[in-house]
Amino acid sequence: MGAAALVMMMQVGFLLLEAGMVRSKNSINVAQKNLLDFVFGVVAFAAVGFMVAFGSSTWLPFGLDSDFLFLRNMDTWQAGFFVFQVMFCGTAATIVSGAVAERMKLVAYVLGSVVLSALIYPIFVHWTWGAALGPNSGAFLGNLGFVDFAGSTVVHSTGGWISLAACMVIGPRIGRYGADGRPVRIAGHSPVLSTTGALLLFFGWIGFNGGSTLQASEAVAPIILNTVLAGGVGTCVGYVLGHIQDGIVLPEKSLSGMLGGLVAVTAGCHVLEPAGAMLIGAIGGLVAIAGNDFIERRLKIDDAVGAIGVHAFAGVAGTLLLALLAPVERLPAGSRFDQLYIQIFGAGLNFYWSFGLGYLFFAVLDRFMPIRVTSEVEEIGLNVSEHGSRLGIGHVEEALAGLVDGTTKLGHRLPVEAGGDAEKLTTLFNRLMDNIETEERAREELRALKRDTEEAERVTALANATFEAIVIHEEGRIVDGNKQLSELAGLPLEELIGRSIFEFLPPPDMDILTEAVAAGAELNREINLKRADGELVPIEARGREIVYRGKRMRIGCLVDLRERKLAESHIRYLALHDPLTGLPNRALFNEKLAESVAMARQGAGCAVVMVDIDHFKDINDLHGHPAGDAVIRETAHRLQQAMSRHDVAARLGGDEFAVILANVYFHAQVEDFCRRLAQAFRSPFEIEGCERLKCGVSIGAAIAPEHAESSEELVGRADIALYHAKNSGRNTYKIFKSGMNELIEKRRALEIDMDAALARGEFELFLQPRVSAVTAKIHSYEALLRWNHPQRGLVSPVDFVAVAEVSGKIIALGEWVIEEACRILAGTEVERLSINVSPLQFRHSDFQHRLGEIVRASGVDPRRIELEITESVLIDDDRRALQILKELKAVGFTIALDDFGTGYSSLSYLSRYPFDAIKIDRSFVSNLGLDESAAVIVNTIIDLGERLGIKVVAEGVETIEQALFLARAGCDELQGYLLGKPVALDERVRTIPASVAVVLTGSSGRTLIEAPPLAMESMAG
């Protein structure tokens, strides 16, 4: 019990130590925390903590013994044991109070003490010392041989790690770290109190360690000796180290060294020799100081009294070092290595348990109840905010410092506490503030009078020099003004003086001015002025009170805003309209669309129609930007002609337009508008300085709320439809349908894969023979592009060519086809090849140059190459197309017109363009025998070609009947699956099937014949 009394004295030591190491404005709060954590800890430990720590355990990781619950059924020795242990518990709890001083709420700290005393501390005690009252399987650390005689880890590290967790949650004190991140020392108010408390702790530590034997024996003296030696050496180390680091002796360095030595020796004071105790004391002091420096400077953690380094760091050091410094025969593990392993395990488990649960508790508590005081409370101190008390004259000093710095307000006064230490000083301070405030008010009145006089003179002098209207009135009655006021109101100044200013304001603005005049407030508002002729003029009115002619009046400055409003209106128009076309731009389009979609939800449907000019870039490249601008303006004109007065057309940018159709009730309305719009672009554009340009448009539409219920989604649906229109050959329209999204995603995936397909060599040219209809011999081959995709397999040209056209990748792909065709011609016995040239590639400004470069580099004679083009090339720009074709012919290339007969003006091309061959579209060939008109058309094309001297080639020949019909009709060459499928170069067809050759060579001469009957027998055999 004597030892317990000495340990109780440590509570007094902690109170004095921590209260002295904080500022006086918080010292009462720290003292209260020391008191309350002890008493609440006693209650919590007595209620459940003692049972958890020392009760017997089976499968649970803590004690559970009803005899110890609320200390029931305890004998005398156990009661004495409890008294000693509750002092240990109180020590662990009070460690936290200093670390979180000056910023943690008292109620939060008390709750933390209860949790520590009832749960965190007792459970670890159970694992370590749980067998103190008898064998206990739950004391697994003690049973393993973990040595912690009087609690370096169990008591001190537990409190230290919980302190670390609490400090991390609440953060540093205000002003603890400077702008550069360096720590700022906040000195305690009384190093004398701190030193006194430390000496009491030193004295109490004798009972702390000596009493841990639980009996008076010969072992007590060496324990006390080791304790005194370690504490003394630690103090010396703190003094020397502090002097080296700081050049002076800061009190906290010596105190940290002493306490660090005491904490470190506590674990092994019963097994150490004096020399070992002195070494551990020295290391403990060093670790305590270094640990506090580390968390302060590196981790930016604010520990107000250095508790973490002293108790947590030094406690771990002492726990581990005893395994290295104690005589090995006194170590329960039997060897230093085994003992060190056990000590490391125990210290590590203590950190995870104490810090982990401590951080979890304070973090969760902070979510439900802020545990840190406000910055205002922290500034004035917790003595006042939490206890309504003051200590010393620190608050008076702070008030005087604020007065000198100029930060104190004139109305600031200090509360006078009768009989208090600072009563006289606070009274004097308040009287000083009264005098200062009185003098300052007198000076302000003199300044105001001078200012008002000067202001009145300045107003009089400048009123007529300003461009703005000036009015001076008293409670609304006009007293004076300038010439500009007369012009603004439309009345002579003589007629204005004496009248109420409210006569010239409409009711809403009259109320605004009335309130301002009544309140004497400054005014700066835009209002309307009613002139004598009734016109409302927008003005900016600014007003304030002045002294004019010795009276308090109001002066108003009235600025005419008519010109500015017109300018703002014009600026808004420019900001919301396209300067080239005068149509709304994207910003105004989005506003109008949002309004239309909102109305669509109420029943009045709407639609968005997206319009893109086909091949607009080519127009700019070939004819120049002035021509492109003219096309843009004409497009806008045609859009406006096609829509109704309720609709809105907008230019979104470049060649992208959009139309908002209002009052859409039927799908057919949108279909009809798109059809009419597409038809409006059939006629050529009359562009000055250019010949007539043919410009088609691609149109995509979506309807709200059928396809979408938001503006963004509706535009997205229309864009998807537009994408499909472009992929369908352009110059057409599409209305959004479900499923379009999936097709677009598929095409986008192909487009992405296409980027790397050329580099990976996934493309290949297949060759399909073209056979003479007379000799049945292969005359040439057509090069057909194929894509061997590593995942998708063979991708159909129908899928990827359209994607390449839309994305522009057809240019690079077309050049590769020409290069590969030249390689085949140069390296094999293939005599002639036909190459398809896409419209986009043909229109490219660099087409002729690149074609010539590739052919010349390969050494291939251009006469061995036939270029196949489609009618769309001629429709888009017939003049340029004619020039290019003539130049290609001059070099030696032969030209073929592909898919002949599918255009609406195909026949007119044959007489104007230098074609060497025309290819009958497969649709006519496949309909032979099925449609009577097909035979008539085929006969006509063949006859036309013969008359013009142009070779005729039939595509898509798949049956003997079709081949025989075409040969007899006079067709020059045949191409199709009957004669040979497109295959790789090495597998190409070199001779056609003999049965087909017999039929062809057996047909004699040209005969105008009818289509073969549907039931005609096959001659393939």
ZICORGI-V865059 format. One record per run of one state. SS is the DSSP state (H for helix, E for strand, - for the rest). FROM is the first residue (numbers start at 1). TO is the last residue. If there is no record, write none. Layout:
SS FROM TO
SS FROM TO
//
This chain:
- 1 1
H 2 21
- 22 23
H 24 54
- 55 68
H 69 71
- 72 75
H 76 99
- 100 103
E 104 104
- 105 105
H 106 129
- 130 139
H 140 144
- 145 151
H 152 170
- 171 176
E 177 177
- 178 182
E 183 183
- 184 190
H 191 213
- 214 218
H 219 246
- 247 250
H 251 265
- 266 273
H 274 297
- 298 306
H 307 325
- 326 327
H 328 330
- 331 335
H 336 368
- 369 371
E 372 372
- 373 374
H 375 380
- 381 381
H 382 387
- 388 393
H 394 405
- 406 422
H 423 462
- 463 468
E 469 474
- 475 476
E 477 481
- 482 482
H 483 489
- 490 492
H 493 496
- 497 499
E 500 500
H 501 504
E 505 505
- 506 506
H 507 519
- 520 522
E 523 530
- 531 535
E 536 548
- 549 550
E 551 560
- 561 561
H 562 576
E 577 577
- 578 583
E 584 584
- 585 585
H 586 600
- 601 604
E 605 613
- 614 615
H 616 623
- 624 624
H 625 642
- 643 647
E 648 653
- 654 655
E 656 664
- 665 666
H 667 680
- 681 684
E 685 685
- 686 692
E 693 693
- 694 696
E 697 704
- 705 710
H 711 727
- 728 732
E 733 735
- 736 739
H 740 760
- 761 762
E 763 772
- 773 777
E 778 789
- 790 792
E 793 795
- 796 796
H 797 807
- 808 809
H 810 827
- 828 832
E 833 836
- 837 838
H 839 843
- 844 846
H 847 858
- 859 861
H 862 864
E 865 869
- 870 870
H 871 876
- 877 877
H 878 891
- 892 893
E 894 900
- 901 905
H 906 909
- 910 916
E 917 920
- 921 921
H 922 926
- 927 931
H 932 948
- 949 950
E 951 954
- 955 959
H 960 969
- 970 972
E 973 974
- 975 982
E 983 983
- 984 984
H 985 987
- 988 993
H 994 1002
- 1003 1021
//
